[in-house]
Amino acid sequence: MSAVALVPPPAFAARSTCVEGSPLREILALTQRPGIISFAGGLPAPELFDTEGLRTAYDAAFAVSSRRALQYSTTEGAPELRESVAARAAARGLPTGADDVLITSGSQQALSLVTTTLVEPGDVVLVENPTYLAALQCFGLAGARVIAVPCDEEGILPDALAEIVARERPKLLYTVPTFQNPTGRTLPGTRRAAVADIAARLGLWLVEDDPYGDLRYEGDHVPWLAAHPGAEDRTVLLGSFSKIMAPGLRLGWLRAPAALRRAAVIAKQAADLHTSTVDQLAAAHYLAAADLDAHITAVRAAYRARRDALLAGLGEALPAGSSWNRPEGGMFIWARLPEGHDATALLASALAHEVAFVPGAPFFTTLPDPRTLRLSFTTHTPEEIKEGLRRLGRTIGAEER
């Protein structure tokens, strides 16, 4: 019997080969070794999870209606969870009803749905520089042309944004204005008002990602972009329970104008039909029976102490001439090494000393600053942070010898 010539299968879609994997995820895999003190991942502290409260909430979800908990659900999400999300948004000064909310499988899915709904290949998407790495992947898979908006220590520069919008005619601006990932910076209220005005005058969608807004340790609350005049009909607000409840729930949400929200519902139907019913009902029971705000207050206190421990030791751990910011909340500190240093090269030595961080270069869309690094302070206790900084200091000392 003669051999049959095999014809290879068709090629992958171009979008699957033009976007690289996340270097952050690769770094996180390296930091799973026992004994590593990692400032790399933006992970909530697992010892602070309200495990008993969540276990009780899951028990309640089954006790009230196990059949409903295990059944298919509506794409928009469980009504009681949407009501709770809407109530929390309204309490923070943004009038919101349950019908304004779509429950998603984490806020990352919310971003993906918005991108599917709004962005076509070749469309221009604006981002902060640097910006959230997974957002760059999402826009890259959509075939967008991503352009960075100039920023300073407080975030987007409105005049530069207006000039780019007028010149490039972008589809949307993606921003994390509160305790940004990776820099930890917060866009002031005056600039938020200016961004909303630019979007209204020049025609622009705003995608406001707010996974960290509840984690404020000092300073005053700054209203969402979505709450500013001019932004009401063009802002998609993304939120998450990952940082305040537990990331393993994979529960997020988006609040959007009606037409865009309906389009996002259709996109979600094509993606996963609906978010896990049992997880939604457990979260709804938790929000009804537990005091989430009291839990967040306890988390804030722990994270504030960890932030302060990291800030207190950076001066001895990093080389002379380094600089860093003091975020009022969130999970990250952004640092810059002196001229002649490369954070990516330093990471290999740091891992040998059993300490890790994330180099800043992957977060930039163009012209990365190789001296930058992101340090997360939430995962370890103040004592562990001090030891991690001692290890980092020994790493840098070894490099400079």
C-alpha positions in Angstrom: 0.0 0.0 0.0 1.5 3.3 -1.1 2.2 6.0 1.5 -0.3 8.9 1.4 1.3 12.4 1.2 0.2 14.4 4.2 -0.9 18.0 3.6 -0.3 20.3 6.6 -3.4 22.0 8.1 -4.0 25.6 7.3 -2.0 28.3 9.1 -3.0 29.9 12.3 -4.8 33.2 12.2 -2.3 36.0 11.8 -3.5 37.6 15.1 -2.5 34.5 17.0 1.1 34.8 15.9 1.6 38.6 15.9 1.0 39.0 19.7 3.6 37.7 22.1 2.9 35.9 25.3 3.0 37.8 28.5 6.6 38.1 29.9 5.0 38.8 33.2 3.3 35.4 33.3 6.7 33.9 32.5 8.3 35.8 35.3 5.6 34.7 37.7 6.2 31.1 36.8 9.9 31.5 37.8 8.9 33.0 41.1 6.9 29.9 42.2 10.1 28.3 43.5 10.0 27.8 47.3 11.9 30.5 49.2 11.5 33.2 46.6 10.3 36.6 47.9 8.4 38.1 45.0 7.6 41.7 44.4 6.6 40.6 40.9 2.9 39.6 40.8 0.0 41.9 41.5 -1.5 39.2 43.7 -3.9 39.7 46.7 -2.6 38.3 50.0 -4.3 34.9 50.3 -4.2 35.0 54.1 -6.5 38.0 54.0 -9.2 36.2 52.0 -12.5 35.9 53.9 -12.5 32.2 53.5 -15.1 31.5 56.1 -17.5 34.2 54.8 -17.1 32.9 51.3 -17.7 29.3 52.3 -20.9 30.4 54.1 -21.9 32.2 50.9 -21.5 29.2 48.8 -23.4 27.1 51.3 -26.2 29.6 51.1 -26.2 29.6 47.3 -26.9 25.8 47.4 -29.3 26.0 50.3 -31.5 28.5 48.7 -31.6 26.8 45.3 -29.1 24.2 44.3 -30.9 23.7 41.0 -30.5 27.4 40.1 -26.9 27.5 41.2 -26.0 24.6 39.0 -28.1 25.6 36.0 -27.4 27.8 32.9 -28.1 31.5 33.6 -28.7 34.7 31.7 -25.9 36.4 29.8 -26.4 39.7 31.6 -25.8 38.1 35.0 -27.7 37.2 38.2 -30.1 40.0 38.9 -29.2 40.2 42.6 -25.5 40.5 41.9 -26.1 43.2 39.3 -28.2 45.0 41.9 -25.4 44.9 44.4 -22.8 46.1 41.9 -25.1 49.0 40.9 -25.7 49.9 44.5 -22.0 50.0 45.2 -21.3 52.2 42.2 -24.1 54.6 43.2 -22.7 54.8 46.7 -19.5 56.1 45.2 -21.3 58.9 43.4 -22.2 57.3 40.0 -25.9 56.8 39.6 -26.3 53.2 38.3 -29.1 50.7 38.0 -28.9 46.9 37.6 -29.8 47.2 33.9 -26.6 49.3 33.4 -24.4 46.4 34.5 -23.1 43.2 32.7 -21.4 40.6 34.9 -18.3 39.1 33.3 -15.7 36.4 34.0 -13.2 38.8 35.5 -12.6 42.4 34.4 -10.2 41.0 31.8 -13.2 39.5 29.9 -15.0 42.8 30.2 -12.1 44.5 28.4 -12.1 41.8 25.8 -15.8 42.2 25.2 -15.5 45.9 24.8 -12.6 45.5 22.4 -14.6 43.0 20.4 -17.5 45.4 20.3 -15.6 48.5 19.4 -12.3 47.8 17.7 -11.8 46.6 14.1 -8.4 45.8 12.5 -6.5 49.0 11.9 -8.5 51.1 14.4 -6.4 53.4 16.6 -6.5 52.7 20.3 -4.9 55.1 22.8 -3.2 54.0 26.0 -1.2 55.5 28.8 2.5 55.0 28.6 3.3 52.7 30.3 0.1 50.7 30.6 -1.4 47.4 31.7 0.3 44.6 29.8 -2.7 42.4 29.2 -4.6 45.4 27.6 -1.8 45.6 25.1 -2.3 41.9 24.3 -6.0 42.4 24.0 -5.7 45.3 21.6 -3.0 43.5 19.6 -5.2 40.4 19.1 -7.9 42.8 17.8 -5.5 44.2 15.2 -5.6 47.7 16.6 -2.9 50.3 16.1 -1.9 51.2 19.6 -0.6 54.7 20.3 0.7 55.9 23.6 -0.4 59.2 25.1 2.4 61.1 26.8 2.1 61.0 30.6 3.9 62.5 33.6 4.0 61.4 37.3 0.3 62.2 37.6 -0.8 60.4 34.4 -2.3 61.6 31.1 -1.4 65.0 29.8 -4.7 66.4 28.5 -3.1 68.8 25.9 -1.1 65.9 24.4 -4.3 63.8 24.4 -6.3 66.4 22.5 -3.5 66.8 19.9 -3.3 63.0 19.3 -7.1 62.6 19.1 -7.4 65.4 16.6 -4.6 63.9 14.5 -5.2 60.2 14.7 -9.0 60.0 15.1 -8.8 57.0 17.5 -11.7 54.7 18.4 -11.1 54.7 22.2 -8.8 55.6 25.0 -8.0 52.9 27.5 -7.0 54.2 31.0 -6.5 52.9 34.5 -6.8 56.4 36.2 -6.7 55.2 39.8 -3.6 53.5 41.3 -2.6 52.5 37.8 -0.9 49.3 36.8 2.1 49.4 36.6 2.9 52.8 37.9 0.5 53.2 40.9 -0.2 56.8 39.9 -3.6 58.5 40.1 -5.0 60.9 37.6 -6.1 64.1 39.3 -9.7 65.2 39.2 -9.0 68.3 37.0 -7.3 66.1 34.4 -10.2 63.7 34.5 -12.6 66.5 33.7 -10.3 67.6 30.9 -10.2 64.0 29.4 -14.0 63.8 29.6 -14.3 67.1 27.8 -11.9 66.0 25.1 -13.8 62.8 24.5 -17.1 64.8 24.2 -15.7 67.5 21.9 -13.6 65.3 19.6 -15.6 62.0 19.6 -13.9 59.3 21.6 -14.9 56.2 23.6 -13.4 56.0 27.1 -12.6 52.7 28.7 -12.0 53.2 32.4 -10.5 50.2 34.2 -10.8 50.4 37.9 -9.7 47.1 39.6 -7.8 49.0 42.5 -10.1 51.9 43.4 -11.3 50.4 46.7 -7.7 50.0 47.9 -7.0 53.6 49.0 -4.7 54.1 51.9 -4.5 57.8 52.1 -5.9 60.9 50.4 -9.4 61.7 49.1 -11.5 59.7 46.7 -11.4 61.0 43.1 -14.6 60.6 41.1 -14.6 58.1 38.2 -14.2 59.5 34.7 -17.6 58.1 34.0 -19.1 60.6 36.5 -17.8 63.7 34.7 -20.0 65.8 32.4 -19.5 64.9 28.8 -18.4 61.3 29.6 -21.9 59.9 30.5 -22.7 58.5 27.0 -19.2 57.3 26.0 -17.5 55.7 29.1 -17.3 52.0 29.8 -16.4 51.4 33.4 -14.8 48.1 34.2 -14.7 46.7 37.8 -13.7 43.5 39.5 -14.1 41.5 42.7 -10.6 40.0 42.4 -8.8 42.5 44.6 -11.5 43.0 47.2 -13.0 39.5 47.5 -10.9 36.8 45.7 -9.5 36.5 42.2 -10.4 32.8 42.0 -14.0 33.8 41.7 -13.3 35.3 38.3 -16.0 37.9 38.7 -16.0 41.2 37.1 -18.4 43.7 35.6 -18.8 46.5 33.1 -21.1 49.5 33.2 -21.8 51.0 29.8 -24.3 53.0 27.8 -27.2 50.9 26.7 -26.3 50.3 23.0 -22.7 49.3 23.8 -23.8 47.1 26.7 -26.3 45.2 24.4 -23.5 44.7 21.9 -21.2 43.4 24.6 -23.9 40.9 25.7 -24.0 39.5 22.2 -20.2 39.2 22.2 -20.3 37.4 25.6 -22.9 35.0 24.3 -20.4 34.0 21.6 -17.6 33.7 24.2 -19.0 31.8 27.1 -22.8 32.2 27.2 -22.7 33.5 30.8 -20.5 33.8 33.8 -20.5 30.9 36.3 -23.9 30.8 38.0 -22.8 29.4 41.3 -20.0 31.9 41.7 -22.4 34.8 41.0 -25.0 33.6 43.5 -22.3 33.0 46.1 -21.0 36.5 45.6 -24.5 37.9 45.8 -25.1 36.1 49.1 -21.8 37.3 50.4 -22.6 40.9 49.6 -26.0 40.6 51.2 -24.9 38.8 54.4 -21.3 39.9 55.0 -19.8 43.4 55.5 -17.6 43.7 52.4 -16.6 47.3 53.4 -15.4 46.1 56.8 -13.3 43.4 55.1 -11.9 46.0 52.7 -11.0 48.2 55.6 -9.0 45.4 57.1 -7.3 44.7 53.8 -6.4 48.3 53.4 -4.8 48.4 56.8 -2.6 45.4 56.0 -1.6 46.7 52.6 -0.8 50.1 53.9 1.7 48.6 56.3 3.2 46.6 53.5 3.4 49.6 51.2 5.1 51.6 53.9 7.6 48.8 54.6 8.6 48.7 51.0 8.9 52.4 50.8 11.0 52.6 53.9 13.6 50.1 52.6 14.0 51.1 49.0 16.6 53.7 49.7 19.0 51.1 51.0 18.0 48.4 48.5 18.3 50.3 45.2 21.4 52.1 43.9 22.1 55.7 44.7 20.4 57.9 42.2 17.3 55.7 42.0 13.8 57.2 42.2 10.3 55.9 43.0 6.8 57.2 43.7 4.6 57.0 46.7 1.2 55.7 45.6 -1.9 56.6 47.7 -3.3 53.1 47.1 -3.4 50.1 44.9 -0.7 47.4 44.7 2.4 48.8 43.0 5.4 51.1 43.4 7.1 52.3 40.2 10.9 52.7 40.4 13.6 53.9 38.1 17.3 52.9 38.4 20.1 55.3 37.6 21.7 55.7 34.1 23.6 52.6 33.1 21.3 50.1 34.8 19.0 47.6 33.1 16.2 46.2 35.2 15.7 43.2 32.8 19.4 42.2 33.2 19.2 42.7 36.9 16.3 40.3 37.3 18.4 37.2 36.5 20.7 38.1 39.3 17.9 38.9 41.6 16.3 35.4 41.1 19.7 33.9 42.0 19.4 35.8 45.3 15.8 34.5 45.7 14.0 37.8 45.1 12.0 38.9 42.1 10.4 42.0 40.6 9.0 42.9 37.2 11.1 44.9 34.7 9.2 47.9 33.4 10.1 47.6 29.7 7.2 45.3 28.7 4.6 47.8 29.9 5.6 50.4 27.3 4.2 50.5 23.8 7.2 52.2 22.3 10.7 53.3 23.4 10.7 51.3 26.7 12.7 52.7 29.6 15.0 49.8 30.5 15.8 51.3 33.9 12.2 51.0 35.2 10.8 48.3 37.4 7.4 47.5 39.1 7.3 46.4 42.7 4.2 44.9 44.2 3.9 45.0 48.0 0.6 43.2 48.7 1.7 39.5 48.8 4.2 39.6 51.6 4.2 40.7 55.3 6.3 43.7 56.3 9.0 41.3 57.7 9.2 39.4 54.5 9.4 42.6 52.6 12.3 43.7 54.6 14.1 40.5 53.9 13.3 40.8 50.2 14.8 44.2 50.1 17.9 42.9 51.9 18.2 40.3 49.1 17.6 42.9 46.4 20.3 45.1 48.0 22.8 42.2 47.9 21.9 41.6 44.3 22.6 45.1 43.3 25.8 45.1 45.4 27.0 42.0 43.6 26.2 43.6 40.2 28.2 46.7 41.0 31.3 44.9 42.2 
